[in-house]
Amino acid sequence: MTGRLPPLNALRAFEAAARHLSFTKAAEELFVTQAAVSHQIKTLEEWLGLKLFRRLNRRLLLTEEGQAYMGPVRDALSSIIAATDSLRASENEGLLTVSAMTSFAATWLLPRIPKFGRKFPDIDIRVDVREDITDFARDGVDVALRYGGGSYPGMDSVWFLAEEAFPVCAPALVEAGPHPLRTPEDLSHHTLIRDFTEDLWGRWLDLAGVSDIPYGHGPSFNLLNLAIDAAVAGDGVALGRSAIVAGALADGRLVQPFDLVMPSENAYFFVCPEETANRPKIQLFRDWIIKEAAV
């Protein structure tokens, strides 16, 4: 495209003044002063090298050149507005792909997705469950919900949820048999269910001062939500993380037999590429996630 374009603000002032045949009403519409509109019109006339308006008995009239110019300018501005509205609308609707780790997706995120859908019905959430690091371009992912230290080079990273670790079990197990769960020492009589990707049991037992309890045998899983499912089934005591077990604790499928909790060194972060962080869909989902985590 060749040729010079006149100043956009001057065109907006001209279109409003030509439509109203009044600098005063144009100024009110554009939320500027009458002097500002007059200045913009003068700028445009000087740029074009011709007069667009003439005053007659306190009336503002368009010159022949102004009349010829008004239609194309109005159509052009209308096209820009329509294109902008369409673009903004597309950024507030459609598909949003969210990557999350399996245990977090299954226990924390998925139960909340219907709430997001009711609030933002024009945005369709697609959950991409994976344990490996997300390649946003290759995997077609918009947002990743990650558990870690928060350092993600080249990414926009926002903390939204802290975690604590503590033992959980089925309610019946607390009073079961000759060895009810009263103190951490009582764990020596129970099966300890493990997530073998993290040595959380060893750290929690050290914190509780009962490091002589063996925990390296018994059922173990590579996904924490599977270990939690085993605990719900009454197969033993699992070392749960607060975000993962919150739902099961709330509905009574699990109980926390001891008050001792172990703060996690990691937390959950909302992660996306820096260049897309300000897209409306991503901002809406980020703000919603932060509010959900605060409940």
N, C-alpha and C positions, 0 to 999 in steps of 0.2 A: 504494500500500500504506500503510495507516494502522496506528497502534498502536506501542507501544514494545517494543523487543527487550531481553531481559535480556543481561548481559555474556556474550560468547562463551566466555571462559576459565572462567567459573563454570559454564556449561552443560557444557563438556568435563569439568570436575572432577566434576560431578554424575553424568554418564553413566558415567564410569569407576568412581566409588565405588559407584553403584547396581549396576553389572554385577558388580563384585567383592564387594560388601558389605563393603568394607574401605577405609578411608582410606589405610592403609599401602601396599596393592597398587596403588591408584589413583595414589599418589605415585610409585611405582616406574615405572609405565607412562608417566606424563607427565613423568618426569625432574625432579620438584620435591620439596620436602620435604612430610612429612605435615602440618606446620603450615600450609603454603601451601594444600593441598587443603582443610583444615578452614576456613581463612579464606575460600576461594572458596565453599564450601558455605554458610557463614554469610552471606556477601554475597548469594547467590542467595535464601536463605530470607528475609532482610530485604527484598529487592526484591519478592518474591512476597507477603510478609506471612503466611507459613505455614511449618510444619515439614515437611521432606522425609525426615528420618531420625530414628530414636530408638534409643537404646542399651538393651539388655536382657541382663544377665549377661555383659557384655563382648562381646556380639554387636551387630552393626550391622544394623538392620532399616529397611526403608522404611515410611513412614507410608502410609495410604491415598492421600493426595495425591501422595506420592512415587511410588507404584506407578502411579497414573494418568498422571503426568507423564513417566515413564521412557520408555515406548514412543514417543510423539511426538518427544521430544528425540532419542532414538537414530535414528529415521527421518530426522529433519531433518539431523542431523550426517552420517549416511550419504549423504544426497543431496548435501550440500555437498562431501564428499570425492569422490564419484563425478563430480560436475560438474567439480571442480578437476582430477582425474586426466585426465578427457577433454579438457579445455582444454589442459593441459600436453602431452598426447600429440599433439594436433593441431598444436602449435607445434614438435614434434620430428619431424614427418613431412609428406609432401605436396610441393607444388611450391615451388621457390625459383627466381625469375627473376633471372639475373645478366647485367648489361650489360657488354660489353667491346669495345674497339676491335678491328677486324678482324685486324690483324697479330698482336696479342697473343693474341687468342682462338685463331687458327689455329695458331700456333707454340708457345705456352706453356701456355695454359689447356686446350684440348681434349685434348691427349695425357694430361693429368692427371685429367680428369673420371672415367674408369673407376675410378681409385684411390679417389676420393671415394665413388663409388657402392658399391664393395665395403665400405668402412668404414661408410657410413651408407645402407643399402639402402632405408630408409623415406623418404629425401629425394630427390626428382626434380629435377635441375638442368635448367633451360631457359636456354640461352645466347642472349641478344639482342644481336646484333652491330650496332654503330652507331658512327659517327665523331662525331656531334653530341653536345652535352651532354644528359644524361638528365633527363627530366622524370619523376620517380618516380611521381607520381600519374597523369599522363596515359598513360604508357607501361606501367603495371603492373609496374614493375621493383622488386625488393627490394634489390638490391645492385649497385653499379657499381664496376668495376675501372678506375681512371683513371690516365693518365700526365700528370703536371703538377707544379705547385709545392706542392700540398697544401692550398691555400686554397679551401675550398668552403663559403661562408656557409650557415648553417642545417643543415649536415650533420655527421655524425660521420665523421671522416677518420682512417684509420690507415695509416701508412707500412708497406709490406711488402717492397719490392724496389727496390734501386738499379740504375743502369745505367751502362754505359760504351760508347763507340763506337769501332770499329776496322775496318780493311779485312778482307774475307773473300773467298775465291774457291774454285773447285773445285781439288782437289789437283793435277790434271794441269796446271793453268795455271801453277803455281809454277815448273815446269821447262820449260814449253813454249817452243819456238822459240828464236830467237837472243837473246831478252831475258827471262831468268828473273827472278823477283821476289826480289831479294836485299836491296835498300834501297828506301826510299820514292821515291827518284829514278827507279827503274825503272818506276814507274807511268806515266811519260810515254809508254811504249811499249804501254800496255794501255788497253782500253776501261773507262771508269769508269761504272758503273751507278748511277743516282741515284734517290732518293726526292725528287720535286720539292717536297714539302711542307715539307722541312727542308733547310737549307744546311749539312749536316754535313760534306760533303767539303771545302768551303772552310775550315772551322774546323780540321778534322784536318790538312789540308795545311799550314796556317799553323803549327800546333803542331809538325809534323814539319820545318819549315824549308824546305819546297819549294813555296812559294806560287806559283811561276811555272808550275806544271803546269796547263793548261786543263782544266776539268771541266764546263763549261756546255753540252757537246754530248754526243751519244750517247743511248742508251735511258734513259728516265726513267719513273717510275711514281708514282701517287698513293698507293699502299699499299706499305709497306716489305716486306711478305712477298712481293709480286710481284717486287720488286727482288732479294730473296734467292733466289727461285726461278730467276731469270735467272742469278744467279751460280752456283747449283748446276748449271745446265745448261752452264756453261762459257762464257757469253756475255761475261764480263768480271769486273771486281772491284767489289764492292758495299761501301758503308760501312754495316756492320751495327751494330745495338744488341744488347748482350749477351743480354738476355732473349729477343729474337727469334731469334737465331742459335744459342742454346745447344744445341738438339736436333740441328741439322745439324752442328755441331762435334763433338758427342758421338758421332754415328754415322759420322763421317768423310766426309759429303757436302761439307763445307766445311772449309777450314783457315784459320788466321790467319797470314799470311805475315810480319807484323811484330809486335814486342812492344809497340810504342807504342799506348797506349789513351788515350782522351779521356773523362774523367768527365763525365757528363751533369749539367746544372743541374736536371733534373727526375727524378722517380722514380715508382714505381707506388704508388697508394693505394687502400685498401679504403674505399669511400664508401657511406653509407646515411643516411637521415633520422635525426635525433637521437632522435625518438620511437619508432623501431623498433630501435634499436641493441642493445637488451637482449633481443630475442626469441631464444628458444633456437636456432631454425634458423639465424638470422643469426650468432649467436655461434659455433656449431659450424663454419659455413663460414669465418668470419673466422679462427678459430684454426687451421683446417686450411690455409688459404691461407698464413698466416704461417709455419707449419712447413714447407710445401712450398718456399717461397721461400728458406728457410734451408738447405735440403739442398745 
